[in-house]
Amino acid sequence: MTGELVPGANAALTAENPDLTAVVVGIAWEQIPSRGPSAELVPLAIVCGTDGRVLSDDDLVFFNQIDDASAAVRYVDESDQEEIDVDLRSVPEAVDKIVFAVYLDPDPRSPKDLGSIRSMAIRVCAPDGRELVRFALPSERNHTIDAVILGELYRHRAEWKFRAVGQGYTTGLTGLRADHGIGRAR
């Protein structure tokens, strides 16, 4: 099962790969060269319960917090520009989905949108490097957004699936925080 997904499409990962116990989620982008400040992108994994909200602020995974609370989701800087490894066997039962997003660093000197990003993609691979699915984000809206949810790894009954999302935000990290309950005590 190798496939290019479109926004909203789903792929059955473990049903089609019964021996799959872990995945590597790679996020890559190509930026238009600039003489001025360039966009500084921050990939983020948000580990959510059934209500779509983060279980705790310890369940965010990014460059400054490389593991979630269970250590099943881990940020790694590898062959893709950014990589997040997920040990499917170790993900707690309370986790319904893991959201993969990218936001623009809110540094006042940075560009205000993703307009300098020529292309962006997320791919899900088996630990041996075999690509299972890929989603290339359509770039026509990059001049209006400063954050985007690329995809979701989610449970469906006893199986794991991946959904291509492509939902852009004009409110950056603030929008992601509000939609997923980041920074709020449960």
TORVOBA-807214 format. One record per residue: residue in three letters; x, y, z of N, C-alpha, C in turn. Coordinates in nm, 2 decimals, always signed. Layout:
TORVOBA-807214
<node ALA <X Y Z> <X Y Z> <X Y Z>>
...
***
This chain:
TORVOBA-807214
<node MET <+0.08 -0.12 +0.00> <+0.00 +0.00 +0.00> <+0.09 +0.12 +0.00>>
<node THR <+0.12 +0.18 -0.11> <+0.18 +0.31 -0.12> <+0.09 +0.39 -0.20>>
<node GLY <+0.06 +0.51 -0.14> <-0.04 +0.59 -0.21> <-0.03 +0.74 -0.18>>
<node GLU <-0.06 +0.82 -0.28> <-0.07 +0.96 -0.27> <-0.21 +1.00 -0.22>>
<node LEU <-0.23 +1.06 -0.11> <-0.36 +1.09 -0.06> <-0.40 +1.23 -0.10>>
<node VAL <-0.53 +1.26 -0.10> <-0.59 +1.39 -0.12> <-0.65 +1.43 +0.01>>
<node PRO <-0.68 +1.56 +0.03> <-0.74 +1.61 +0.16> <-0.87 +1.53 +0.19>>
<node GLY <-0.87 +1.48 +0.31> <-0.99 +1.40 +0.36> <-0.98 +1.25 +0.33>>
<node ALA <-0.88 +1.20 +0.26> <-0.87 +1.06 +0.23> <-0.81 +0.99 +0.35>>
<node ASN <-0.84 +0.86 +0.37> <-0.79 +0.78 +0.47> <-0.72 +0.66 +0.42>>
<node ALA <-0.62 +0.61 +0.50> <-0.55 +0.49 +0.46> <-0.55 +0.40 +0.58>>
<node ALA <-0.58 +0.27 +0.56> <-0.57 +0.17 +0.66> <-0.43 +0.12 +0.67>>
<node LEU <-0.36 +0.16 +0.78> <-0.22 +0.12 +0.80> <-0.20 -0.02 +0.85>>
<node THR <-0.25 -0.05 +0.97> <-0.23 -0.18 +1.03> <-0.32 -0.29 +0.97>>
<node ALA <-0.43 -0.26 +0.91> <-0.52 -0.36 +0.85> <-0.45 -0.41 +0.72>>
<node GLU <-0.38 -0.32 +0.65> <-0.31 -0.37 +0.53> <-0.17 -0.41 +0.55>>
<node ASN <-0.12 -0.38 +0.67> <+0.02 -0.42 +0.71> <+0.01 -0.48 +0.85>>
<node PRO <-0.04 -0.61 +0.86> <-0.07 -0.67 +0.99> <+0.05 -0.67 +1.09>>
<node ASP <+0.17 -0.67 +1.04> <+0.29 -0.68 +1.13> <+0.34 -0.54 +1.16>>
<node LEU <+0.28 -0.44 +1.12> <+0.32 -0.30 +1.15> <+0.30 -0.27 +1.30>>
<node THR <+0.41 -0.24 +1.37> <+0.40 -0.21 +1.51> <+0.45 -0.06 +1.54>>
<node ALA <+0.51 +0.00 +1.44> <+0.56 +0.14 +1.46> <+0.55 +0.21 +1.32>>
<node VAL <+0.55 +0.34 +1.32> <+0.55 +0.42 +1.20> <+0.65 +0.53 +1.22>>
<node VAL <+0.70 +0.58 +1.11> <+0.78 +0.70 +1.10> <+0.71 +0.80 +1.02>>
<node VAL <+0.68 +0.92 +1.08> <+0.60 +1.02 +1.02> <+0.70 +1.13 +0.98>>
<node GLY <+0.73 +1.15 +0.85> <+0.82 +1.25 +0.80> <+0.75 +1.37 +0.75>>
<node ILE <+0.80 +1.49 +0.78> <+0.74 +1.61 +0.73> <+0.85 +1.69 +0.66>>
<node ALA <+0.83 +1.73 +0.54> <+0.93 +1.80 +0.46> <+0.87 +1.91 +0.39>>
<node TRP <+0.95 +2.01 +0.36> <+0.90 +2.13 +0.28> <+1.01 +2.19 +0.20>>
<node GLU <+0.98 +2.26 +0.10> <+1.07 +2.33 +0.02> <+1.04 +2.48 +0.02>>
<node GLN <+1.13 +2.56 +0.06> <+1.11 +2.70 +0.08> <+1.18 +2.78 -0.04>>
<node ILE <+1.11 +2.88 -0.08> <+1.16 +2.97 -0.18> <+1.28 +3.05 -0.11>>
<node PRO <+1.40 +3.05 -0.17> <+1.51 +3.13 -0.11> <+1.47 +3.28 -0.10>>
<node SER <+1.52 +3.34 +0.01> <+1.49 +3.48 +0.04> <+1.62 +3.54 +0.09>>
<node ARG <+1.63 +3.67 +0.06> <+1.74 +3.75 +0.11> <+1.71 +3.80 +0.25>>
<node GLY <+1.59 +3.81 +0.28> <+1.54 +3.86 +0.41> <+1.52 +3.75 +0.50>>
<node PRO <+1.44 +3.77 +0.61> <+1.41 +3.67 +0.70> <+1.33 +3.56 +0.63>>
<node SER <+1.36 +3.43 +0.67> <+1.28 +3.32 +0.61> <+1.19 +3.27 +0.71>>
<node ALA <+1.09 +3.20 +0.66> <+0.99 +3.14 +0.75> <+1.05 +3.03 +0.83>>
<node GLU <+1.03 +3.03 +0.96> <+1.08 +2.92 +1.05> <+0.97 +2.84 +1.09>>
<node LEU <+0.96 +2.72 +1.04> <+0.85 +2.63 +1.06> <+0.87 +2.54 +1.18>>
<node VAL <+0.77 +2.51 +1.26> <+0.78 +2.43 +1.38> <+0.68 +2.31 +1.36>>
<node PRO <+0.73 +2.19 +1.34> <+0.64 +2.07 +1.34> <+0.60 +2.03 +1.48>>
<node LEU <+0.48 +1.98 +1.49> <+0.43 +1.95 +1.62> <+0.34 +1.83 +1.61>>
<node ALA <+0.34 +1.74 +1.71> <+0.25 +1.62 +1.72> <+0.17 +1.65 +1.84>>
<node ILE <+0.04 +1.64 +1.83> <-0.06 +1.66 +1.94> <-0.13 +1.53 +1.97>>
<node VAL <-0.10 +1.47 +2.09> <-0.16 +1.34 +2.13> <-0.29 +1.37 +2.20>>
<node CYS <-0.40 +1.32 +2.13> <-0.54 +1.36 +2.17> <-0.62 +1.24 +2.22>>
<node GLY <-0.72 +1.27 +2.31> <-0.81 +1.18 +2.35> <-0.93 +1.17 +2.26>>
<node THR <-1.04 +1.11 +2.30> <-1.16 +1.09 +2.22> <-1.23 +1.23 +2.19>>
<node ASP <-1.20 +1.33 +2.28> <-1.27 +1.46 +2.26> <-1.19 +1.55 +2.17>>
<node GLY <-1.08 +1.50 +2.11> <-1.00 +1.58 +2.02> <-0.91 +1.68 +2.08>>
<node ARG <-0.90 +1.67 +2.21> <-0.81 +1.76 +2.29> <-0.69 +1.69 +2.34>>
<node VAL <-0.58 +1.76 +2.36> <-0.46 +1.70 +2.41> <-0.49 +1.65 +2.55>>
<node LEU <-0.43 +1.53 +2.58> <-0.45 +1.47 +2.71> <-0.39 +1.55 +2.82>>
<node SER <-0.27 +1.60 +2.80> <-0.20 +1.70 +2.89> <-0.10 +1.77 +2.81>>
<node ASP <-0.04 +1.88 +2.86> <+0.06 +1.95 +2.79> <+0.19 +1.86 +2.78>>
<node ASP <+0.20 +1.75 +2.85> <+0.31 +1.66 +2.84> <+0.29 +1.57 +2.71>>
<node ASP <+0.18 +1.58 +2.65> <+0.15 +1.50 +2.53> <+0.16 +1.58 +2.40>>
<node LEU <+0.25 +1.68 +2.40> <+0.29 +1.76 +2.28> <+0.43 +1.71 +2.25>>
<node VAL <+0.45 +1.69 +2.12> <+0.59 +1.65 +2.08> <+0.64 +1.75 +1.98>>
<node PHE <+0.75 +1.81 +2.01> <+0.81 +1.91 +1.91> <+0.96 +1.92 +1.95>>
<node PHE <+1.04 +2.01 +1.89> <+1.18 +2.02 +1.91> <+1.22 +2.05 +2.06>>
<node ASN <+1.13 +2.10 +2.14> <+1.17 +2.14 +2.28> <+1.11 +2.04 +2.38>>
<node GLN <+1.03 +1.94 +2.33> <+0.98 +1.84 +2.41> <+0.97 +1.71 +2.33>>
<node ILE <+1.08 +1.63 +2.32> <+1.09 +1.53 +2.22> <+1.01 +1.40 +2.24>>
<node ASP <+0.95 +1.38 +2.36> <+0.87 +1.27 +2.38> <+0.73 +1.31 +2.44>>
<node ASP <+0.63 +1.23 +2.41> <+0.50 +1.25 +2.49> <+0.51 +1.19 +2.62>>
<node ALA <+0.41 +1.19 +2.70> <+0.41 +1.14 +2.84> <+0.44 +0.99 +2.84>>
<node SER <+0.39 +0.92 +2.74> <+0.41 +0.77 +2.74> <+0.54 +0.73 +2.67>>
<node ALA <+0.61 +0.82 +2.61> <+0.73 +0.79 +2.53> <+0.70 +0.71 +2.41>>
<node ALA <+0.57 +0.70 +2.37> <+0.54 +0.63 +2.24> <+0.56 +0.71 +2.12>>
<node VAL <+0.55 +0.84 +2.14> <+0.57 +0.94 +2.03> <+0.69 +1.02 +2.05>>
<node ARG <+0.78 +1.02 +1.95> <+0.92 +1.08 +1.97> <+0.96 +1.16 +1.85>>
<node TYR <+1.00 +1.28 +1.88> <+1.05 +1.37 +1.78> <+1.20 +1.34 +1.75>>
<node VAL <+1.23 +1.33 +1.62> <+1.37 +1.29 +1.58> <+1.40 +1.38 +1.46>>
<node ASP <+1.52 +1.43 +1.45> <+1.56 +1.51 +1.33> <+1.65 +1.41 +1.24>>
<node GLU <+1.58 +1.36 +1.14> <+1.65 +1.25 +1.06> <+1.65 +1.29 +0.91>>
<node SER <+1.61 +1.20 +0.83> <+1.62 +1.21 +0.68> <+1.53 +1.31 +0.62>>
<node ASP <+1.41 +1.32 +0.68> <+1.31 +1.42 +0.64> <+1.36 +1.55 +0.71>>
<node GLN <+1.30 +1.66 +0.68> <+1.34 +1.78 +0.75> <+1.30 +1.76 +0.90>>
<node GLU <+1.19 +1.69 +0.93> <+1.15 +1.66 +1.06> <+1.09 +1.52 +1.06>>
<node GLU <+1.11 +1.45 +1.17> <+1.05 +1.32 +1.18> <+1.00 +1.29 +1.32>>
<node ILE <+0.89 +1.22 +1.32> <+0.82 +1.19 +1.45> <+0.80 +1.04 +1.44>>
<node ASP <+0.86 +0.96 +1.53> <+0.84 +0.82 +1.54> <+0.73 +0.78 +1.63>>
<node VAL <+0.65 +0.68 +1.60> <+0.54 +0.64 +1.68> <+0.54 +0.49 +1.70>>
<node ASP <+0.55 +0.45 +1.82> <+0.55 +0.30 +1.86> <+0.40 +0.27 +1.89>>
<node LEU <+0.34 +0.22 +1.79> <+0.19 +0.19 +1.80> <+0.15 +0.10 +1.92>>
<node ARG <+0.24 +0.01 +1.95> <+0.21 -0.08 +2.06> <+0.21 -0.01 +2.20>>
<node SER <+0.29 +0.10 +2.21> <+0.30 +0.17 +2.34> <+0.21 +0.29 +2.35>>
<node VAL <+0.13 +0.32 +2.25> <+0.04 +0.43 +2.26> <-0.07 +0.40 +2.36>>
<node PRO <-0.09 +0.47 +2.47> <-0.19 +0.44 +2.57> <-0.34 +0.43 +2.51>>
<node GLU <-0.42 +0.35 +2.57> <-0.56 +0.33 +2.52> <-0.64 +0.46 +2.52>>
<node ALA <-0.60 +0.55 +2.61> <-0.67 +0.68 +2.61> <-0.65 +0.77 +2.49>>
<node VAL <-0.55 +0.73 +2.41> <-0.52 +0.81 +2.29> <-0.61 +0.77 +2.18>>
<node ASP <-0.68 +0.86 +2.12> <-0.77 +0.84 +2.01> <-0.70 +0.87 +1.87>>
<node LYS <-0.62 +0.98 +1.88> <-0.55 +1.02 +1.75> <-0.43 +1.11 +1.79>>
<node ILE <-0.34 +1.11 +1.69> <-0.22 +1.20 +1.70> <-0.23 +1.29 +1.58>>
<node VAL <-0.23 +1.42 +1.61> <-0.24 +1.52 +1.51> <-0.10 +1.57 +1.47>>
<node PHE <-0.07 +1.58 +1.34> <+0.06 +1.63 +1.30> <+0.03 +1.76 +1.23>>
<node ALA <+0.10 +1.87 +1.29> <+0.08 +2.00 +1.24> <+0.21 +2.07 +1.22>>
<node VAL <+0.21 +2.19 +1.15> <+0.32 +2.27 +1.14> <+0.27 +2.42 +1.16>>
<node TYR <+0.34 +2.49 +1.24> <+0.31 +2.64 +1.25> <+0.43 +2.72 +1.23>>
<node LEU <+0.40 +2.85 +1.20> <+0.51 +2.94 +1.17> <+0.55 +3.00 +1.30>>
<node ASP <+0.68 +3.00 +1.33> <+0.74 +3.06 +1.45> <+0.69 +3.20 +1.46>>
<node PRO <+0.63 +3.24 +1.57> <+0.58 +3.38 +1.58> <+0.68 +3.49 +1.60>>
<node ASP <+0.80 +3.47 +1.57> <+0.91 +3.57 +1.58> <+0.86 +3.70 +1.50>>
<node PRO <+0.86 +3.82 +1.56> <+0.81 +3.93 +1.48> <+0.89 +3.97 +1.36>>
<node ARG <+1.02 +3.92 +1.34> <+1.09 +3.94 +1.22> <+1.06 +3.84 +1.11>>
<node SER <+0.99 +3.74 +1.14> <+0.96 +3.63 +1.04> <+0.84 +3.68 +0.95>>
<node PRO <+0.83 +3.61 +0.84> <+0.72 +3.64 +0.75> <+0.59 +3.60 +0.83>>
<node LYS <+0.48 +3.66 +0.79> <+0.35 +3.64 +0.86> <+0.26 +3.53 +0.81>>
<node ASP <+0.31 +3.46 +0.70> <+0.23 +3.35 +0.65> <+0.33 +3.25 +0.58>>
<node LEU <+0.27 +3.14 +0.53> <+0.35 +3.03 +0.47> <+0.38 +3.06 +0.32>>
<node GLY <+0.36 +3.18 +0.27> <+0.38 +3.21 +0.13> <+0.51 +3.17 +0.07>>
<node SER <+0.62 +3.17 +0.15> <+0.75 +3.13 +0.10> <+0.77 +2.98 +0.09>>
<node ILE <+0.67 +2.90 +0.13> <+0.68 +2.76 +0.13> <+0.62 +2.71 -0.01>>
<node ARG <+0.71 +2.66 -0.09> <+0.68 +2.62 -0.23> <+0.60 +2.49 -0.22>>
<node SER <+0.64 +2.40 -0.14> <+0.57 +2.27 -0.13> <+0.60 +2.21 +0.01>>
<node MET <+0.50 +2.13 +0.06> <+0.51 +2.07 +0.19> <+0.44 +1.93 +0.18>>
<node ALA <+0.50 +1.83 +0.24> <+0.44 +1.70 +0.24> <+0.46 +1.63 +0.37>>
<node ILE <+0.37 +1.53 +0.40> <+0.38 +1.45 +0.51> <+0.38 +1.30 +0.46>>
<node ARG <+0.46 +1.22 +0.51> <+0.46 +1.08 +0.47> <+0.47 +0.99 +0.59>>
<node VAL <+0.40 +0.87 +0.57> <+0.41 +0.77 +0.68> <+0.48 +0.65 +0.62>>
<node CYS <+0.58 +0.61 +0.70> <+0.67 +0.50 +0.65> <+0.67 +0.39 +0.76>>
<node ALA <+0.70 +0.27 +0.72> <+0.73 +0.16 +0.81> <+0.87 +0.19 +0.86>>
<node PRO <+0.91 +0.13 +0.98> <+1.04 +0.15 +1.03> <+1.16 +0.12 +0.94>>
<node ASP <+1.13 +0.03 +0.84> <+1.24 -0.01 +0.75> <+1.25 +0.09 +0.63>>
<node GLY <+1.17 +0.20 +0.64> <+1.18 +0.31 +0.54> <+1.08 +0.29 +0.42>>
<node ARG <+1.01 +0.19 +0.42> <+0.91 +0.17 +0.31> <+0.80 +0.26 +0.33>>
<node GLU <+0.77 +0.35 +0.23> <+0.67 +0.45 +0.24> <+0.53 +0.38 +0.22>>
<node LEU <+0.44 +0.41 +0.32> <+0.31 +0.36 +0.31> <+0.21 +0.45 +0.25>>
<node VAL <+0.21 +0.58 +0.29> <+0.13 +0.68 +0.23> <+0.20 +0.82 +0.23>>
<node ARG <+0.16 +0.91 +0.14> <+0.21 +1.04 +0.14> <+0.10 +1.14 +0.11>>
<node PHE <+0.11 +1.26 +0.16> <+0.01 +1.36 +0.14> <+0.09 +1.49 +0.11>>
<node ALA <+0.07 +1.54 -0.01> <+0.13 +1.67 -0.05> <+0.03 +1.78 -0.03>>
<node LEU <+0.06 +1.88 +0.06> <-0.03 +1.98 +0.09> <-0.05 +2.08 -0.03>>
<node PRO <-0.17 +2.10 -0.08> <-0.19 +2.20 -0.19> <-0.14 +2.34 -0.14>>
<node SER <-0.06 +2.41 -0.22> <+0.01 +2.53 -0.18> <-0.06 +2.66 -0.22>>
<node GLU <-0.18 +2.65 -0.28> <-0.24 +2.77 -0.33> <-0.29 +2.87 -0.22>>
<node ARG <-0.31 +2.81 -0.09> <-0.35 +2.90 +0.02> <-0.24 +2.94 +0.11>>
<node ASN <-0.12 +2.91 +0.08> <-0.01 +2.94 +0.17> <+0.01 +3.09 +0.20>>
<node HIS <-0.04 +3.18 +0.12> <-0.03 +3.32 +0.14> <-0.13 +3.37 +0.24>>
<node THR <-0.22 +3.28 +0.28> <-0.32 +3.33 +0.38> <-0.32 +3.25 +0.51>>
<node ILE <-0.23 +3.15 +0.52> <-0.23 +3.07 +0.65> <-0.09 +3.08 +0.71>>
<node ASP <-0.09 +3.05 +0.85> <+0.04 +3.05 +0.92> <+0.05 +2.93 +1.01>>
<node ALA <-0.04 +2.83 +0.99> <-0.03 +2.70 +1.05> <-0.12 +2.60 +0.97>>
<node VAL <-0.09 +2.48 +0.98> <-0.17 +2.38 +0.91> <-0.16 +2.24 +0.98>>
<node ILE <-0.28 +2.18 +0.98> <-0.28 +2.04 +1.02> <-0.26 +1.95 +0.90>>
<node LEU <-0.15 +1.88 +0.89> <-0.12 +1.80 +0.77> <-0.20 +1.67 +0.77>>
<node GLY <-0.20 +1.60 +0.89> <-0.27 +1.47 +0.89> <-0.29 +1.42 +1.03>>
<node GLU <-0.36 +1.31 +1.04> <-0.39 +1.25 +1.17> <-0.37 +1.10 +1.17>>
<node LEU <-0.30 +1.04 +1.26> <-0.29 +0.90 +1.28> <-0.39 +0.87 +1.39>>
<node TYR <-0.49 +0.78 +1.35> <-0.60 +0.76 +1.45> <-0.64 +0.61 +1.46>>
<node ARG <-0.70 +0.58 +1.57> <-0.76 +0.45 +1.59> <-0.89 +0.43 +1.53>>
<node HIS <-0.91 +0.32 +1.47> <-1.04 +0.28 +1.42> <-1.06 +0.14 +1.46>>
<node ARG <-1.14 +0.12 +1.56> <-1.16 -0.01 +1.63> <-1.02 -0.05 +1.68>>
<node ALA <-0.97 -0.17 +1.64> <-0.84 -0.21 +1.69> <-0.73 -0.18 +1.59>>
<node GLU <-0.76 -0.11 +1.49> <-0.66 -0.07 +1.38> <-0.62 +0.07 +1.39>>
<node TRP <-0.50 +0.10 +1.32> <-0.45 +0.24 +1.31> <-0.47 +0.28 +1.16>>
<node LYS <-0.52 +0.40 +1.14> <-0.54 +0.46 +1.01> <-0.47 +0.60 +1.00>>
<node PHE <-0.45 +0.65 +0.88> <-0.40 +0.78 +0.86> <-0.50 +0.86 +0.78>>
<node ARG <-0.52 +0.98 +0.82> <-0.61 +1.07 +0.74> <-0.53 +1.19 +0.70>>
<node ALA <-0.54 +1.22 +0.57> <-0.48 +1.35 +0.51> <-0.58 +1.46 +0.55>>
<node VAL <-0.53 +1.57 +0.61> <-0.62 +1.67 +0.65> <-0.60 +1.80 +0.57>>
<node GLY <-0.49 +1.87 +0.58> <-0.47 +1.99 +0.51> <-0.55 +2.11 +0.56>>
<node GLN <-0.59 +2.12 +0.68> <-0.66 +2.23 +0.74> <-0.57 +2.34 +0.78>>
<node GLY <-0.59 +2.46 +0.71> <-0.50 +2.57 +0.74> <-0.56 +2.66 +0.85>>
<node TYR <-0.47 +2.74 +0.91> <-0.51 +2.83 +1.02> <-0.46 +2.97 +0.98>>
<node THR <-0.53 +3.07 +1.01> <-0.48 +3.21 +1.00> <-0.45 +3.26 +1.14>>
<node THR <-0.46 +3.18 +1.24> <-0.44 +3.22 +1.38> <-0.32 +3.15 +1.44>>
<node GLY <-0.24 +3.08 +1.35> <-0.12 +3.01 +1.39> <-0.13 +2.92 +1.51>>
<node LEU <-0.03 +2.92 +1.60> <-0.03 +2.84 +1.72> <-0.14 +2.87 +1.81>>
<node THR <-0.19 +2.99 +1.81> <-0.31 +3.02 +1.90> <-0.43 +2.94 +1.85>>
<node GLY <-0.45 +2.93 +1.72> <-0.56 +2.85 +1.67> <-0.55 +2.70 +1.71>>
<node LEU <-0.43 +2.65 +1.69> <-0.40 +2.51 +1.72> <-0.42 +2.48 +1.87>>
<node ARG <-0.38 +2.58 +1.95> <-0.39 +2.56 +2.10> <-0.54 +2.56 +2.14>>
<node ALA <-0.62 +2.65 +2.08> <-0.76 +2.66 +2.11> <-0.84 +2.54 +2.07>>
<node ASP <-0.81 +2.49 +1.95> <-0.88 +2.37 +1.89> <-0.85 +2.24 +1.96>>
<node HIS <-0.73 +2.23 +2.02> <-0.69 +2.11 +2.08> <-0.67 +2.12 +2.24>>
<node GLY <-0.71 +2.23 +2.30> <-0.71 +2.24 +2.44> <-0.57 +2.25 +2.50>>
<node ILE <-0.47 +2.29 +2.42> <-0.33 +2.30 +2.47> <-0.32 +2.42 +2.57>>
<node GLY <-0.26 +2.39 +2.68> <-0.24 +2.49 +2.79> <-0.36 +2.51 +2.88>>
<node ARG <-0.45 +2.42 +2.87> <-0.57 +2.42 +2.96> <-0.56 +2.30 +3.05>>
<node ALA <-0.58 +2.32 +3.18> <-0.59 +2.21 +3.27> <-0.71 +2.13 +3.25>>
<node ARG <-0.70 +2.00 +3.26> <-0.82 +1.91 +3.24> <-0.90 +1.90 +3.37>>
***
